[in-house]
Amino acid sequence: MAKGIEQKQHWLRSGLRPDRIRLASGIVLMVFLAGHLINHALGLISLNAMEAGRDIFLAIWRSVPGTTLLLGAIILHILLVFYKLLNHRAYRRLAGRDILQIILGLAIPPFIVLHVIGTRVAHEIYGIEDSYTYVLFSLWVATPIQALLQSVALVIAWIHGCLGLHFWLRLKPWYEKAFPLLYSLALVLPVVSLSGFINGANEVEVLFANADWRDAFFARLNLPPDLVNWAYTTRDAGYMVMYAALGLLILSRIYWTIVYRRRHVNVISYPDEKTVLATPGLTILEASQYGNVPHAAVCGGRGRCSTCRVRIVEGSDRLNPPSDKEVAVLRRVGAPVGTRLACQSIPTGDVSVIPLLPASATVRQAFNQPGYLQGQEREIAILFADLRAFTKFSEQKLPYDVVFVINQYFRHMGEAIEANGGHLDKFIGDGVMALFGLEEDSKDASRKALNAARAMAEELEIMNRNLASDLPSPLKIGIGIHLGQVIVGQMGYGSATSVTAIGDPVNTASRLEAMTKDYSSQLIFSQRVAKRAAGDFTTLRQESVEIRGRVEPLGIYIVEDARTLSRLET
């Protein structure tokens, strides 16, 4: 027993997880199916082109390595999917996309079993040369209903595979840009494939009308007299296996229902005093879905995207230990201690949780993002800037002129801030708030903030020159910069969510900006910024001022024209 557990842990550490094996086997099957479709599409050229493509296709997939790979992928994919379905506690509340993929997957075997028996199996047992001519004759001429069924099977299998690839690839950062191209290919390939199939079938039908060709064709095939009966008998045996598998799935539903009802329910508590009574065995995400608690799950609860992550408030000891897969996902997004994936966490008792992302979370939020987005205490530089006397200017101008000027101002200031490594927090009226040091140390943060102030002053001068004919007097600006420990994170609601900072240093920076009016200056920055920046500020005017809300006086540097500052290297 212990040896088996140790072996399983070794497989997990090496990456041989069931979900990865299932994904890999699915990719192999999609490569096989795509090649099959491309081969069909050659029928748009001619039947001979289809046969030539088939020779290349079979050289790959009927070789010993190809056969081993394909057969292994089929067996592993079926077994692992069936195992997952058997262990799925319940199907209620599953997303429609997941239900569609399950239904399509279950529909594939009944549709293709006879086709597989009549081609590869008949080839291996009876030595039948299952050429395109033979297949098209069997489907299109001999049994037209099978042509329709196999066409439907092809579309079903393609959609099922494309859905699986989409659910996997949409968590890749590059997928959004590649999606239009891949989506177009996914639509075009089955269309040209079926068109090629029909064109080739029509060519076979014309040939079959020729008695000499027909006699030569059957003589070459040398079909065993019992082939048809054998094929349908084998198909029926395959159906019996499918019925048994379906019955096993139904029994698993009954089993889980009985097991749940016999167990004591767990109470899962959410914010706003919401609670859900969940039967043991359900994950936190499943409990949320049953209790109609909005919960993000971009990957559909497969443990890939991290958007369902929750903070465990109480009851962390009453959850199953995180698997290597869950740990890897949480580490990828820099999740703090006490965070779990709701789709991988199974309570064994009462727990209290807080979902960390809104229910409307998108694929973008599943990507690897900086840790500060989730809330961190960091020492950063905060810059506030505000236009002087702009209210008076706006009262004397038409609304169009005001909007034009303010947008020009925001563009110039935004470009200056971003060019110097700052993060634009928000625009407040005619004011700007920017953060420096989200990903740098306090020295670089201070230097970049001062460089940004210098660039903003230069950009304002450029703007005044460009708009000289539209402005009654040159625009003036006041800038305040302070450095300190703040709480940084993604805050807000809905579309108004953004990265911002809260804390006393933010208020101090705002008050330094307001002081520029009293000192008739363009820039005031704190002694703390000057110390961290380690620049030569000896020629600047220094003061010690009282700041509302602070106990001790604050040392400040006053700059009449920020353009006179020397640029600091970062």
C-alpha positions in Angstrom: 0.0 0.0 0.0 2.7 2.4 1.1 4.8 1.5 -2.0 1.8 2.2 -4.2 1.2 5.6 -2.7 5.0 6.4 -3.0 4.9 5.4 -6.7 1.8 7.6 -7.3 3.6 10.6 -5.7 6.6 9.9 -7.9 4.3 10.1 -11.0 2.8 13.3 -9.8 6.2 14.9 -9.2 7.3 13.8 -12.7 4.3 15.4 -14.3 2.5 12.1 -15.1 -0.9 13.2 -13.8 -4.0 11.7 -15.2 -5.3 15.0 -16.6 -2.0 15.6 -18.5 -2.0 12.1 -19.9 -5.7 12.6 -21.0 -4.7 15.9 -22.6 -1.7 14.3 -24.4 -3.8 11.4 -25.7 -6.5 13.8 -26.9 -3.9 15.9 -28.8 -2.6 12.7 -30.5 -6.2 11.8 -31.5 -6.8 15.4 -32.9 -3.6 15.2 -34.9 -4.8 11.9 -36.4 -8.3 13.3 -37.1 -6.8 16.5 -38.7 -4.7 14.3 -41.0 -7.8 12.3 -41.9 -9.7 15.4 -42.7 -6.9 16.8 -44.9 -6.8 13.4 -46.7 -10.5 13.7 -47.3 -10.0 17.2 -48.7 -7.8 15.9 -51.4 -11.0 14.6 -53.0 -11.5 18.1 -54.3 -8.6 17.3 -56.6 -9.4 13.7 -57.6 -9.8 10.2 -56.3 -6.2 9.5 -57.2 -5.1 12.4 -55.0 -7.0 10.9 -52.1 -5.3 7.5 -52.6 -1.9 9.2 -52.8 -2.6 11.1 -49.6 -3.8 7.9 -48.0 -0.4 6.2 -48.7 1.4 8.9 -46.8 -1.2 8.8 -44.0 -1.0 5.1 -43.6 2.8 5.1 -43.7 2.7 7.1 -40.5 -0.3 5.6 -38.6 0.0 2.0 -39.6 3.7 1.8 -38.9 4.6 0.1 -35.6 5.3 3.4 -33.8 2.2 5.1 -35.3 0.0 2.1 -34.4 1.3 2.0 -30.9 0.9 5.7 -30.4 -2.6 5.8 -31.8 -3.9 2.6 -30.1 -2.3 3.8 -26.8 -4.0 7.2 -27.1 -7.4 5.7 -27.8 -7.2 3.3 -24.9 -5.8 5.9 -22.4 -8.2 8.6 -23.5 -11.3 6.4 -23.1 -10.2 4.9 -19.8 -9.2 8.2 -18.2 -12.3 10.0 -19.4 -14.5 7.1 -18.2 -12.6 7.2 -14.8 -13.2 10.9 -14.5 -17.0 10.5 -15.3 -17.3 7.7 -12.7 -15.7 9.8 -10.0 -17.6 12.9 -10.8 -19.8 13.5 -7.8 -22.6 15.2 -9.7 -23.4 16.7 -13.1 -25.9 19.3 -12.0 -24.7 22.9 -12.4 -22.0 21.9 -14.9 -21.4 24.6 -17.4 -23.2 24.1 -20.7 -19.9 23.9 -22.6 -18.8 21.0 -20.4 -22.1 19.1 -20.8 -21.9 19.6 -24.6 -18.4 18.2 -24.7 -19.4 15.2 -22.5 -22.4 14.4 -24.7 -20.4 14.8 -28.0 -17.7 12.5 -26.5 -20.2 9.8 -25.6 -21.7 10.0 -29.0 -18.5 9.3 -30.9 -18.1 5.5 -30.3 -21.6 4.4 -31.5 -21.2 6.4 -34.7 -17.7 5.2 -35.7 -17.6 1.6 -34.4 -18.8 0.1 -37.7 -16.5 2.3 -39.7 -13.5 1.2 -37.7 -14.5 -2.5 -38.0 -15.0 -2.2 -41.7 -11.6 -0.6 -42.3 -8.7 -1.1 -39.9 -10.1 -4.2 -38.2 -11.1 -5.9 -41.5 -7.7 -5.0 -42.9 -5.9 -6.7 -40.0 -8.1 -9.8 -39.8 -9.1 -10.4 -43.5 -6.4 -8.5 -45.3 -8.9 -6.2 -46.9 -7.3 -3.3 -48.7 -9.4 -0.5 -47.3 -8.6 2.0 -50.0 -10.6 5.2 -50.5 -12.3 3.5 -53.5 -13.4 0.6 -51.2 -14.5 3.0 -48.4 -16.4 5.4 -50.6 -18.1 2.5 -52.4 -19.1 0.9 -49.0 -20.4 4.2 -47.6 -21.8 6.1 -50.6 -22.9 3.4 -53.1 -23.6 0.3 -51.0 -25.1 1.9 -47.8 -25.8 5.6 -48.3 -27.1 6.0 -44.7 -23.6 5.1 -43.5 -22.2 8.0 -45.5 -24.5 10.4 -43.6 -23.7 8.8 -40.3 -20.0 8.9 -40.8 -20.2 12.6 -41.9 -22.1 13.4 -38.7 -19.5 11.4 -36.7 -16.7 13.4 -38.3 -18.3 16.7 -37.3 -19.1 15.5 -33.8 -15.5 14.2 -33.2 -14.0 17.5 -34.6 -16.2 19.7 -32.4 -15.5 17.6 -29.4 -11.7 17.8 -30.0 -11.8 21.5 -30.8 -13.7 22.2 -27.6 -11.1 20.3 -25.6 -8.2 22.2 -27.2 -10.0 25.5 -26.7 -10.5 24.9 -23.0 -6.8 24.1 -22.7 -5.3 26.8 -25.0 -7.4 29.7 -23.9 -5.3 29.8 -20.7 -2.2 30.5 -22.8 -1.3 34.2 -23.1 -0.7 33.9 -26.9 -4.0 32.3 -27.6 -6.1 35.4 -27.7 -4.2 36.7 -30.8 -4.1 33.3 -32.5 -7.8 32.6 -31.9 -9.2 34.2 -35.1 -6.8 32.2 -37.2 -7.3 28.9 -35.4 -11.1 29.4 -35.3 -11.1 30.0 -39.1 -9.1 26.8 -39.6 -11.4 24.8 -37.3 -14.4 25.9 -39.5 -12.8 25.5 -42.9 -11.2 22.1 -42.5 -14.3 20.0 -41.9 -16.1 21.9 -44.7 -13.4 21.2 -47.3 -13.0 17.7 -46.0 -16.7 16.9 -46.5 -16.6 18.5 -49.9 -13.7 16.4 -50.9 -15.4 13.3 -49.5 -18.5 14.0 -51.7 -16.5 14.8 -54.8 -14.5 11.6 -54.4 -17.7 9.6 -53.7 -19.3 11.0 -56.9 -16.2 9.9 -58.9 -16.5 6.3 -57.5 -20.3 6.3 -58.3 -19.5 7.1 -61.9 -16.8 4.4 -62.1 -19.2 1.9 -60.5 -21.6 2.4 -63.4 -19.0 0.8 -65.7 -19.5 -3.0 -65.6 -15.9 -3.9 -66.5 -14.6 -1.6 -63.8 -17.1 -3.0 -61.3 -16.1 -6.6 -62.0 -12.4 -5.8 -61.8 -13.0 -3.9 -58.5 -14.7 -6.9 -56.8 -12.2 -9.3 -58.1 -9.3 -7.3 -56.7 -11.1 -6.9 -53.3 -11.8 -10.7 -53.0 -14.3 -10.0 -50.1 -15.0 -13.0 -47.8 -18.7 -14.0 -48.1 -19.3 -13.7 -44.4 -17.6 -10.2 -44.1 -20.9 -8.2 -43.8 -22.4 -10.5 -41.2 -19.1 -10.5 -39.3 -18.9 -6.7 -39.3 -22.5 -6.2 -38.0 -22.1 -9.0 -35.4 -18.9 -7.4 -34.2 -20.6 -4.0 -34.1 -23.4 -5.4 -32.0 -20.8 -6.8 -29.5 -19.3 -3.3 -29.4 -22.7 -1.9 -28.7 -23.1 -4.3 -25.8 -19.9 -3.0 -24.3 -21.1 0.6 -24.7 -24.4 -0.3 -23.0 -22.6 -1.9 -20.1 -20.3 1.2 -19.8 -23.4 3.5 -19.8 -25.1 1.3 -17.2 -22.0 1.6 -15.0 -22.1 5.4 -15.3 -25.8 5.3 -14.2 -24.9 3.1 -11.3 -22.2 5.5 -10.3 -24.8 8.3 -10.1 -27.0 6.1 -7.8 -23.9 5.2 -5.7 -22.9 8.8 -5.1 -26.5 9.8 -4.3 -26.8 7.1 -1.7 -23.3 7.9 -0.2 -24.1 11.6 0.0 -27.4 11.2 1.7 -25.9 9.0 4.4 -23.2 11.5 5.3 -23.4 14.5 7.4 -23.5 17.7 5.4 -20.7 20.3 5.6 -21.5 24.0 6.1 -19.5 26.3 3.7 -19.7 30.0 4.7 -19.2 32.8 2.3 -19.1 36.6 2.7 -22.3 38.5 3.4 -23.5 35.7 5.6 -24.2 33.3 2.7 -24.0 29.6 3.6 -24.3 26.4 1.5 -25.0 22.9 2.9 -22.8 20.6 0.9 -22.6 16.9 1.0 -19.2 15.4 1.7 -17.1 14.8 -1.4 -18.1 18.0 -3.2 -15.4 20.6 -3.9 -15.9 24.2 -2.7 -16.5 25.2 -6.3 -19.3 22.5 -6.7 -20.8 23.7 -3.5 -20.9 27.3 -4.8 -22.6 26.1 -8.0 -25.2 24.1 -6.1 -25.9 27.0 -3.7 -26.1 29.6 -6.5 -23.2 31.5 -5.1 -21.4 33.3 -8.0 -18.0 31.8 -8.4 -15.4 32.3 -11.1 -14.1 29.2 -12.9 -12.7 30.0 -16.3 -11.3 26.5 -17.0 -14.6 24.8 -15.8 -13.1 23.5 -12.6 -10.2 21.6 -14.1 -7.6 23.1 -11.8 -5.8 24.9 -14.6 -6.7 28.6 -14.5 -6.6 29.6 -10.7 -9.6 32.0 -11.2 -11.7 30.0 -8.6 -9.1 30.5 -5.9 -10.4 31.3 -2.4 -8.9 32.5 0.9 -9.6 30.0 3.7 -10.8 32.0 6.7 -11.6 29.0 8.9 -11.3 25.3 8.6 -8.1 24.9 6.6 -7.4 21.8 8.5 -10.7 20.4 7.3 -9.7 20.4 3.7 -7.8 17.8 1.7 -4.1 18.6 1.3 -3.3 20.4 -2.0 -2.0 18.2 -4.8 1.2 19.0 -6.7 -1.0 20.2 -9.5 -2.8 22.7 -7.3 0.5 23.9 -5.7 2.0 24.5 -9.1 -1.0 26.6 -10.3 -1.0 28.7 -7.1 2.7 29.2 -7.3 2.4 30.4 -10.9 0.1 33.2 -9.9 2.0 34.1 -6.7 -0.9 33.3 -4.4 -0.3 34.0 -0.7 -0.4 31.4 2.1 -4.0 30.4 3.0 -5.2 30.4 -0.7 -6.7 27.3 -2.3 -8.3 26.4 -5.6 -12.0 25.9 -4.9 -12.2 23.3 -7.6 -9.5 21.2 -5.9 -10.5 21.7 -2.3 -12.8 19.1 -0.7 -14.0 19.9 2.8 -14.3 17.2 5.4 -16.1 19.6 7.8 -17.3 23.2 8.1 -15.2 25.8 6.4 -15.4 29.6 5.8 -14.0 31.0 2.5 -13.7 34.2 0.6 -13.6 34.0 -3.3 -10.7 36.2 -4.4 -11.8 37.0 -7.9 -15.2 38.3 -9.1 -17.5 35.8 -10.7 -17.1 37.7 -14.0 -13.3 37.0 -14.0 -11.9 36.5 -17.5 -9.1 34.4 -19.0 -6.7 37.3 -18.6 -7.0 36.9 -14.8 -5.9 33.3 -15.2 -2.5 34.3 -16.5 0.6 34.7 -14.4 0.1 38.1 -12.8 2.3 40.2 -10.4 1.8 39.3 -6.7 0.9 42.9 -5.8 -2.4 42.6 -7.6 -3.6 40.4 -4.8 -2.6 42.8 -2.1 0.9 43.6 -0.8 2.6 46.1 1.5 5.3 47.8 -0.5 7.4 50.9 -0.2 6.6 52.9 -3.3 6.8 56.5 -4.6 3.4 58.3 -5.1 3.1 61.2 -7.5 0.2 63.6 -7.6 -0.1 66.3 -10.2 -2.8 69.0 -10.7 -3.4 71.7 -13.2 -3.5 75.2 -11.8 -6.6 77.5 -12.4 -8.1 75.1 -14.8 -11.6 75.5 -13.4 -11.4 79.2 -14.4 -10.2 78.2 -17.8 -13.1 75.7 -18.3 -15.7 78.4 -17.4 -14.5 80.6 -20.2 -14.4 77.9 -22.9 -16.9 75.8 -24.8 -17.2 72.2 -23.5 -15.6 70.9 -26.7 -12.5 73.0 -26.1 -12.3 72.0 -22.5 -12.5 68.3 -23.3 -9.9 68.7 -26.1 -7.4 70.5 -23.8 -7.8 68.1 -20.9 -7.4 65.1 -23.2 -4.2 66.6 -24.6 -3.0 67.2 -21.0 -3.7 63.6 -19.9 -2.0 62.2 -23.0 1.2 64.3 -22.5 1.3 63.6 -18.7 0.5 59.9 -19.2 3.2 59.4 -21.8 5.8 61.1 -19.5 4.8 58.9 -16.6 4.8 55.6 -18.5 8.1 56.5 -20.3 9.7 56.7 -16.9 8.4 53.4 -15.6 5.4 54.7 -13.6 1.9 53.2 -13.3 -1.0 55.5 -14.0 -3.3 55.0 -11.1 -6.1 57.3 -12.0 -7.2 60.7 -13.4 -9.1 62.8 -10.9 -10.8 65.8 -12.5 -7.7 67.6 -13.9 -5.4 65.7 -11.6 -3.2 62.7 -12.0 -2.1 60.0 -9.6 0.8 57.7 -10.5 2.7 54.9 -8.7 6.4 54.1 -8.9 8.1 51.0 -7.5 5.4 48.3 -8.0 8.2 46.1 -9.3 11.4 48.0 -8.4 13.2 48.9 -5.1 12.6 52.3 -3.4 15.8 53.8 -4.9 14.7 53.2 -8.5 11.1 54.2 -7.6 12.3 57.5 -6.2 14.5 58.2 -9.2 11.9 57.3 -11.7 9.3 59.5 -10.0 11.6 62.5 -10.1 12.5 61.8 -13.8 8.8 61.6 -14.5 8.2 65.0 -12.8 10.9 66.5 -15.0 9.4 64.9 -18.1 6.0 66.1 -17.2 7.2 69.7 -16.9 8.9 69.4 -20.3 5.7 67.9 -21.9 3.7 70.7 -20.4 6.0 73.3 -22.1 5.5 71.5 -25.4 1.8 71.5 -24.9 1.7 75.2 -24.1 3.6 75.9 -27.3 1.3 73.8 -29.4 -1.9 75.3 -28.0 -0.6 78.9 -27.6 -3.4 80.2 -29.8 -6.1 78.3 -27.9 -5.0 79.2 -24.4 -5.5 82.6 -22.8 -2.4 82.0 -20.7 0.1 79.1 -20.4 -1.1 76.1 -18.3 0.7 75.5 -15.0 1.1 72.4 -13.0 1.8 71.4 -9.4 3.5 68.1 -8.6 4.0 66.4 -5.2 6.0 63.2 -4.6 6.4 61.2 -1.4 7.7 57.7 -0.6 6.4 55.3 2.0 4.9 52.0 2.9 1.4 51.5 1.4 -1.0 48.7 0.6 -1.0 48.0 -3.1 -3.6 45.8 -4.8 -6.3 45.5 -7.5 -9.3 47.3 -6.0 -12.7 48.4 -7.1 -15.8 46.9 -8.5 -16.6 45.6 -12.0 -15.2 47.7 -14.8 -14.0 50.3 -12.2 -11.4 47.8 -10.8 -7.7 49.0 -11.1 -4.4 48.8 -9.3 -4.1 51.4 -6.7 -2.6 52.2 -3.3 -3.9 53.2 0.1 -2.2 54.5 3.1 -0.9 57.7 4.8 1.9 58.2 2.2 -0.7 58.6 -0.5 -2.4 61.5 1.5 1.0 63.0 2.2 1.9 63.1 -1.5 -1.5 64.7 -2.3 -0.8 67.4 0.4 2.7 68.1 -1.0 1.1 68.7 -4.4 -1.4 71.2 -2.8 1.6 73.0 -1.2 3.0 73.9 -4.5 0.4 76.7 -4.6 1.7 78.2 -1.3 5.4 78.0 -2.5 4.6 79.2 -6.1 6.6 76.2 -7.3 6.1 73.4 -9.8 7.4 70.5 -7.7 7.7 69.5 -4.1 9.1 66.2 -3.0 9.9 64.8 0.5 13.2 64.4 2.1 12.5 60.6 2.1 12.4 60.6 -1.7 15.6 62.6 -1.9 17.4 60.3 0.5 16.4 57.1 -1.4 17.1 58.7 -4.8 20.6 59.6 -3.6 21.0 62.5 -6.0 22.6 65.9 -5.6 19.9 68.2 -4.3 22.1 70.6 -2.4 21.2 73.6 -4.6 17.4 73.1 -4.0 15.5 75.0 -1.4 14.7 72.9 1.7 12.0 73.4 4.3 10.5 71.5 7.2 6.7 71.7 7.2 3.8 70.4 9.3 1.5 68.0 7.4 -2.0 67.5 8.6 -2.3 63.9 10.0 1.4 63.6 10.7 2.9 64.0 14.2 6.4 64.9 13.1 7.4 67.7 10.6 8.3 66.6 7.1 11.4 67.7 5.3 10.7 68.8 1.8 12.6 70.0 -1.3 11.0 72.8 -3.4 11.6 73.1 -7.1 10.3 76.2 -8.9 10.8 74.6 -12.4 11.0 70.8 -12.6 12.8 71.0 -15.9 15.9 72.2 -14.0 16.3 68.8 -12.3 19.1 66.6 -13.5 18.0 63.3 -14.9 18.8 60.4 -12.5 20.1 57.0 -13.8 18.0 54.0 -12.9 
